[in-house]
Amino acid sequence: MNRDVPLKKYAKKMNHSYTFGAFPTIELLKNQPEHVLKVLLHPDMNSETQLEIITDLCNRHNIPIERAAKAVEKLRDKENIFAVGVFEKYTNQLDPTADHIVLVNPSDMGNMGTIIRTSIGFGIENLAIIEPGVDVFNPKVVRASMGSLFQLNFCYFPSFETYKEQAGNRSLYPFMLKGAVPLQELQRDTTETYSLIFGNEATGLPDSFADEGQSVVIRHTDHIDSLNLALATGIGIYEFTK
């Protein structure tokens, strides 16, 4: 592992990324220590508890800690960031026997982070992203997920067809404005393995997804045209896991 990586503003083409803030950095150290290159600390960090946790985790996994005010100030995008985790990007695979969230061409980093955090919070630990899709390693996604990204199995697929070929036997539930069954009225086998499928923030799922499994609609008043993607995903996750 090469720990001597250039400390510059994040770009997707880089082989490493960053956690901004103590809490996401602690989640990184707890869940993906083998991928952590180093931790940078600013001298203005004033939480003794967080400092103790970070120091203990780094010592346990032989991860270097650097007191690096200038580096932290260069990398961070908010002045109240005093801890930065530097980690190498990694790949993992989805569990074909588990439930999945499938996002088709997601484009908003805040939504992605919120969806990851919600999914982990309700016990769905596998996320399929149909390309093109937002970069999960972008520090803005990591921060929006509050570090939940590091508990997630995620995988990018070039097409939905490719995902289906690798996803194993499961029920498919595309969420669409033209969905055939309202979520509130959906009857299903609660022992099944399933995928909840959501479309892009701007366009939703193409009409062709109506033929994929059982299409679902979340009914709401006509005072709005649609729900925010992160909110719609959260509602779907809650209904399927309650």
ROKE-442519 format. One record per residue (C-alpha): residue number from 1; residue in three letters; x, y, z. Coordinates in steps of 0.1 Angstrom, whole numbers. Example, Ala and Ser with C-alpha at 12.3 -4.5 7.8 and 13.67 -1.06 7.14 Angstrom:
residues 2
1, ala, 123, -45, 78
2, ser, 137, -11, 71
//
This chain:
residues 242
1, met, 0, 0, 0
2, asn, 14, 34, -11
3, arg, 6, 58, 17
4, asp, 24, 87, 1
5, val, -3, 100, -22
6, pro, -7, 136, -34
7, leu, -29, 156, -11
8, lys, -49, 177, -35
9, lys, -86, 185, -41
10, tyr, -106, 154, -49
11, ala, -111, 144, -85
12, lys, -130, 113, -98
13, lys, -99, 101, -117
14, met, -79, 99, -85
15, asn, -72, 65, -68
16, his, -79, 78, -34
17, ser, -105, 99, -16
18, tyr, -112, 117, 17
19, thr, -135, 117, 46
20, phe, -142, 152, 60
21, gly, -149, 154, 97
22, ala, -143, 132, 127
23, phe, -175, 111, 125
24, pro, -171, 99, 89
25, thr, -134, 93, 96
26, ile, -143, 71, 126
27, glu, -167, 52, 105
28, leu, -140, 47, 79
29, leu, -116, 34, 105
30, lys, -141, 11, 120
31, asn, -154, -5, 88
32, gln, -126, -2, 62
33, pro, -93, 0, 81
34, glu, -75, -20, 55
35, his, -80, 8, 29
36, val, -70, 38, 51
37, leu, -38, 54, 40
38, lys, -35, 80, 68
39, val, -55, 104, 90
40, leu, -48, 141, 90
41, leu, -56, 161, 121
42, his, -58, 199, 125
43, pro, -45, 214, 158
44, asp, -78, 231, 164
45, met, -96, 198, 169
46, asn, -111, 202, 203
47, ser, -131, 170, 209
48, glu, -110, 149, 232
49, thr, -134, 120, 229
50, gln, -133, 119, 191
51, leu, -95, 124, 192
52, glu, -92, 94, 215
53, ile, -113, 72, 193
54, ile, -94, 81, 162
55, thr, -60, 76, 179
56, asp, -70, 42, 193
57, leu, -83, 30, 160
58, cys, -53, 42, 141
59, asn, -29, 26, 166
60, arg, -49, -7, 165
61, his, -46, -9, 127
62, asn, -11, 7, 123
63, ile, -25, 37, 104
64, pro, -3, 68, 105
65, ile, -17, 100, 121
66, glu, -3, 133, 109
67, arg, -7, 167, 125
68, ala, -12, 186, 93
69, ala, -29, 220, 96
70, lys, -20, 232, 61
71, ala, -30, 199, 45
72, val, -64, 199, 62
73, glu, -71, 235, 54
74, lys, -62, 228, 17
75, leu, -84, 198, 14
76, arg, -115, 208, 34
77, asp, -145, 227, 21
78, lys, -157, 240, 55
79, glu, -137, 257, 82
80, asn, -151, 234, 109
81, ile, -134, 203, 95
82, phe, -105, 192, 117
83, ala, -101, 156, 108
84, val, -95, 141, 73
85, gly, -92, 104, 65
86, val, -73, 96, 34
87, phe, -83, 62, 19
88, glu, -77, 42, -13
89, lys, -107, 35, -34
90, tyr, -119, -1, -34
91, thr, -144, -24, -51
92, asn, -168, -49, -37
93, gln, -196, -71, -49
94, leu, -233, -73, -41
95, asp, -247, -102, -21
96, pro, -271, -121, -46
97, thr, -290, -136, -16
98, ala, -298, -102, 0
99, asp, -322, -74, -8
100, his, -309, -46, -31
101, ile, -316, -9, -38
102, val, -311, -1, -75
103, leu, -305, 35, -86
104, val, -307, 41, -123
105, asn, -285, 70, -134
106, pro, -285, 90, -101
107, ser, -269, 124, -104
108, asp, -272, 142, -71
109, met, -245, 137, -45
110, gly, -266, 147, -15
111, asn, -294, 124, -25
112, met, -269, 95, -29
113, gly, -254, 100, 5
114, thr, -289, 103, 21
115, ile, -301, 71, 4
116, ile, -270, 52, 15
117, arg, -275, 63, 51
118, thr, -312, 54, 50
119, ser, -306, 21, 34
120, ile, -280, 11, 60
121, gly, -302, 24, 88
122, phe, -330, 0, 78
123, gly, -307, -30, 71
124, ile, -304, -30, 33
125, glu, -267, -32, 27
126, asn, -265, -37, -10
127, leu, -267, -9, -36
128, ala, -265, -13, -74
129, ile, -258, 19, -95
130, ile, -267, 18, -132
131, glu, -242, 40, -151
132, pro, -239, 68, -156
133, gly, -242, 75, -119
134, val, -228, 98, -93
135, asp, -194, 89, -78
136, val, -199, 73, -44
137, phe, -163, 81, -34
138, asn, -168, 119, -38
139, pro, -163, 134, -3
140, lys, -197, 151, -6
141, val, -214, 117, -9
142, val, -193, 103, 19
143, arg, -202, 132, 42
144, ala, -239, 131, 33
145, ser, -239, 94, 41
146, met, -223, 102, 75
147, gly, -198, 75, 68
148, ser, -225, 48, 62
149, leu, -209, 42, 28
150, phe, -182, 22, 45
151, gln, -208, -4, 57
152, leu, -223, -8, 22
153, asn, -218, -33, -6
154, phe, -220, -13, -38
155, cys, -214, -20, -75
156, tyr, -217, -1, -107
157, phe, -233, -18, -138
158, pro, -232, -6, -174
159, ser, -269, -14, -179
160, phe, -299, -27, -160
161, glu, -298, -59, -180
162, thr, -262, -65, -168
163, tyr, -274, -60, -132
164, lys, -302, -85, -137
165, glu, -279, -111, -151
166, gln, -257, -110, -119
167, ala, -284, -102, -93
168, gly, -297, -137, -87
169, asn, -333, -148, -83
170, arg, -354, -120, -69
171, ser, -385, -99, -72
172, leu, -382, -65, -89
173, tyr, -402, -34, -78
174, pro, -396, -4, -101
175, phe, -410, 28, -85
176, met, -427, 49, -111
177, leu, -452, 77, -114
178, lys, -471, 54, -138
179, gly, -467, 24, -114
180, ala, -495, -2, -116
181, val, -500, -7, -78
182, pro, -500, 19, -51
183, leu, -473, 12, -25
184, gln, -499, 14, 2
185, glu, -519, -14, -14
186, leu, -491, -37, -24
187, gln, -495, -73, -15
188, arg, -463, -94, -15
189, asp, -445, -124, 0
190, thr, -426, -109, 29
191, thr, -401, -137, 27
192, glu, -390, -129, -9
193, thr, -357, -114, -19
194, tyr, -363, -81, -37
195, ser, -348, -52, -55
196, leu, -363, -17, -51
197, ile, -356, 3, -83
198, phe, -355, 41, -86
199, gly, -348, 64, -115
200, asn, -330, 96, -121
201, glu, -339, 128, -101
202, ala, -350, 146, -132
203, thr, -367, 120, -153
204, gly, -375, 90, -131
205, leu, -375, 55, -147
206, pro, -381, 50, -184
207, asp, -415, 36, -193
208, ser, -399, 3, -203
209, phe, -394, -5, -166
210, ala, -432, -10, -162
211, asp, -425, -45, -176
212, glu, -398, -52, -150
213, gly, -415, -71, -122
214, gln, -442, -53, -103
215, ser, -443, -15, -108
216, val, -452, 6, -78
217, val, -464, 41, -74
218, ile, -462, 62, -42
219, arg, -494, 81, -42
220, his, -494, 118, -32
221, thr, -516, 149, -38
222, asp, -516, 167, -71
223, his, -501, 197, -54
224, ile, -467, 184, -63
225, asp, -455, 166, -95
226, ser, -432, 141, -78
227, leu, -412, 133, -46
228, asn, -375, 139, -41
229, leu, -355, 108, -49
230, ala, -340, 104, -15
231, leu, -375, 108, 1
232, ala, -391, 84, -23
233, thr, -364, 58, -17
234, gly, -367, 63, 21
235, ile, -405, 57, 19
236, gly, -400, 26, -2
237, ile, -373, 12, 21
238, tyr, -395, 18, 52
239, glu, -425, 1, 37
240, phe, -405, -30, 26
241, thr, -386, -34, 59
242, lys, -413, -25, 85
//
